[in-house]
Amino acid sequence: MNAQLTAIAAALALSFASVAHAQSSGSSGSSGEQSQQTAKQQIEQQHKAATEKCDSMQDNAKKICNAEADAQKKIAEAQQKVTGRDTPKNRLELAETKAKAEYEVAKARCGDQVGDAKKNCEQQAKATQDLAIAQAKQQAQSASSSGASSSGGSASGGSSASGGGTPGSSASASGTPPSLQQPPQPSAQQPSSGSQQPPQQQSGQPQQTQ
């Protein structure tokens, strides 16, 4: 009886632990989505508050105020994407969004001018936007190319290291395996004239006595 109660208690404890783990995993995933939703709501609230301030303005000042509010919202949304997932694509999109938003604000400010001055102001704003976008694209391309070259260099370095570390490579290059190479023979030294000759060995025949 006690053994059965112990088994049941262990099974219940295991089931509660599994449920708690599943809830913790689900809460971690939902917390990320909740934080993104909260940030999005904050962006909307800030944009609404900024546009409400523009309602009391008139003429071109109101246009400039609305352009600035819209620009801040677009930049904040692009920044949120980078914060959630920092990728080269999202960073490029953020840079392009900033350039376009600043262009809209600059174009609205050009409305205070008239005639050729207004036209030149708008052209300058457009040129500034195009330059910023071109620089952002160039930086993204250089970053991607440098990453690809670094990975390729590491691969080529590994292959050269493996080829250089092969034993017997010098012998195979010469065409003669190490087992067939003849060792150097010692040179025979001629005895000098002043050196004494070693005594000749006597023959094994005994000398006859007379």
C-alpha distance (Angstrom), angle and dihedral (degrees) to the residues before:
residue distance angle dihedral
M1 . . .
N2 3.79 . .
A3 3.79 90.3 .
Q4 3.80 91.0 54.3
L5 3.81 92.3 49.6
T6 3.78 90.5 49.2
A7 3.82 91.5 51.3
I8 3.81 92.0 49.0
A9 3.80 92.0 49.1
A10 3.78 90.8 49.9
A11 3.79 91.6 49.7
L12 3.81 91.7 50.1
A13 3.81 91.6 48.7
L14 3.79 90.7 50.5
S15 3.80 92.3 49.5
F16 3.82 92.3 49.2
A17 3.81 90.2 49.9
S18 3.80 91.0 51.5
V19 3.79 92.1 50.2
A20 3.80 91.8 48.5
H21 3.79 91.5 50.7
A22 3.79 91.6 49.6
Q23 3.79 91.4 49.2
S24 3.82 91.7 49.5
S25 3.82 91.3 50.1
G26 3.76 91.8 47.6
S27 3.79 92.1 46.8
S28 3.82 91.8 53.1
G29 3.80 91.1 53.9
S30 3.80 93.3 43.5
S31 3.81 91.8 47.3
G32 3.81 90.4 60.7
E33 3.78 91.8 50.4
Q34 3.78 90.5 45.4
S35 3.79 92.2 52.2
Q36 3.80 90.7 51.4
Q37 3.77 90.8 49.3
T38 3.79 90.5 49.3
A39 3.80 91.7 50.9
K40 3.79 90.5 49.7
Q41 3.79 91.1 51.9
Q42 3.80 90.9 49.7
I43 3.81 90.4 52.6
E44 3.80 90.3 51.5
Q45 3.79 92.2 48.8
Q46 3.79 92.9 48.7
H47 3.79 91.2 49.3
K48 3.78 91.6 49.2
A49 3.80 91.7 50.0
A50 3.81 91.1 48.4
T51 3.81 93.6 50.7
E52 3.77 91.4 47.9
K53 3.79 88.9 59.4
C54 3.80 88.7 53.9
D55 3.80 92.5 57.4
S56 3.78 92.2 76.7
M57 3.81 92.2 54.7
Q58 3.77 128.1 84.8
D59 3.78 141.5 -147.3
N60 3.79 118.1 -10.6
A61 3.79 94.1 -11.7
K62 3.80 88.1 65.3
K63 3.80 90.8 50.3
I64 3.78 91.2 51.5
C65 3.80 91.4 48.3
N66 3.81 92.8 51.1
A67 3.81 91.3 46.2
E68 3.79 90.4 53.3
A69 3.81 91.8 48.2
D70 3.79 92.0 50.1
A71 3.80 91.2 46.3
Q72 3.81 92.3 52.8
K73 3.80 90.9 50.1
K74 3.81 94.5 49.9
I75 3.80 92.9 46.6
A76 3.81 91.7 47.7
E77 3.81 91.5 51.3
A78 3.81 92.0 49.5
Q79 3.80 90.2 47.2
Q80 3.79 90.0 51.6
K81 3.81 90.1 56.2
V82 3.80 90.7 52.6
T83 3.80 90.7 48.2
G84 3.79 91.3 50.9
R85 3.79 94.6 44.0
D86 3.78 119.5 8.3
T87 3.81 104.0 -154.6
P88 3.83 131.7 146.5
K89 3.80 89.3 -112.3
N90 3.81 93.3 54.6
R91 3.81 92.1 45.3
L92 3.80 90.5 52.0
E93 3.78 90.3 48.2
L94 3.82 89.7 51.5
A95 3.81 92.0 52.0
E96 3.81 91.9 48.3
T97 3.81 91.2 47.7
K98 3.80 91.2 52.5
A99 3.80 91.6 49.6
K100 3.80 93.3 49.2
A101 3.80 93.5 44.4
E102 3.80 92.4 50.4
Y103 3.79 88.9 49.0
E104 3.81 91.8 54.9
V105 3.80 90.8 50.7
A106 3.81 92.7 46.8
K107 3.79 90.9 47.5
A108 3.80 90.6 52.4
R109 3.79 90.6 50.8
C110 3.79 89.7 52.5
G111 3.81 86.5 66.0
D112 3.78 89.1 79.8
Q113 3.79 88.4 69.6
V114 3.78 130.3 66.8
G115 3.78 138.8 -150.4
D116 3.78 120.2 -2.6
A117 3.78 92.0 -10.0
K118 3.80 90.7 61.2
K119 3.79 91.5 45.8
N120 3.80 92.8 50.4
C121 3.79 90.2 46.4
E122 3.80 92.0 54.7
Q123 3.80 92.2 46.0
Q124 3.78 90.8 51.5
A125 3.80 90.9 49.7
K126 3.82 90.8 50.0
A127 3.81 91.8 49.0
T128 3.80 90.5 50.3
Q129 3.80 90.7 51.7
D130 3.81 93.5 48.5
L131 3.80 91.7 48.8
A132 3.80 92.6 50.1
I133 3.82 92.1 49.9
A134 3.82 92.1 46.9
Q135 3.80 91.6 51.0
A136 3.80 91.4 48.5
K137 3.81 91.5 51.8
Q138 3.80 91.6 46.8
Q139 3.79 91.7 51.4
A140 3.80 90.9 48.9
Q141 3.81 91.6 51.0
S142 3.80 93.4 47.4
A143 3.79 91.1 48.9
S144 3.80 92.2 51.1
S145 3.81 93.0 45.6
S146 3.81 92.8 48.7
G147 3.79 90.2 51.0
A148 3.80 91.5 50.5
S149 3.81 92.9 47.8
S150 3.80 92.5 49.4
S151 3.80 91.8 52.4
G152 3.82 91.0 46.9
G153 3.80 92.0 48.6
S154 3.78 92.1 52.9
A155 3.80 90.7 50.9
S156 3.81 93.2 49.7
G157 3.79 91.0 46.7
G158 3.78 90.6 54.1
S159 3.81 92.4 50.5
S160 3.80 93.1 48.9
A161 3.77 90.9 48.6
S162 3.78 91.5 51.3
G163 3.82 91.3 48.7
G164 3.80 94.0 47.0
G165 3.78 93.5 49.2
T166 3.83 95.4 58.3
P167 3.82 110.1 119.1
G168 3.76 116.8 -125.6
S169 3.77 93.8 22.2
S170 3.81 92.6 130.9
A171 3.79 90.9 51.1
S172 3.78 92.6 48.9
A173 3.78 89.9 49.6
S174 3.80 91.3 54.8
G175 3.81 90.9 50.5
T176 3.83 96.4 -123.3
P177 3.81 120.0 100.9
P178 3.82 116.5 -130.3
S179 3.82 92.7 -113.8
L180 3.86 92.3 60.1
Q181 3.76 97.4 46.2
Q182 3.82 110.8 109.6
P183 3.78 117.2 -130.9
P184 3.80 116.8 -121.8
Q185 3.83 112.4 -89.3
P186 3.79 118.1 -131.4
S187 3.79 114.3 -111.5
A188 3.83 116.6 -115.2
Q189 3.77 111.2 -114.8
Q190 3.80 117.0 -141.6
P191 3.77 113.0 -134.9
S192 3.75 114.2 -113.9
S193 3.79 121.0 -111.5
G194 3.77 93.3 -115.3
S195 3.75 95.5 52.2
Q196 3.78 118.2 99.0
Q197 3.74 118.8 -112.9
P198 3.76 113.9 -120.3
P199 3.83 113.3 -106.5
Q200 3.76 115.4 -92.6
Q201 3.70 115.4 -111.3
Q202 3.79 114.7 -113.4
S203 3.73 118.0 -118.4
G204 3.73 118.6 -104.5
Q205 3.92 92.9 -114.7
P206 3.80 113.9 103.4
Q207 3.77 117.6 -122.0
Q208 3.83 115.3 -107.8
T209 3.75 115.7 -118.5
Q210 3.76 117.8 -139.4
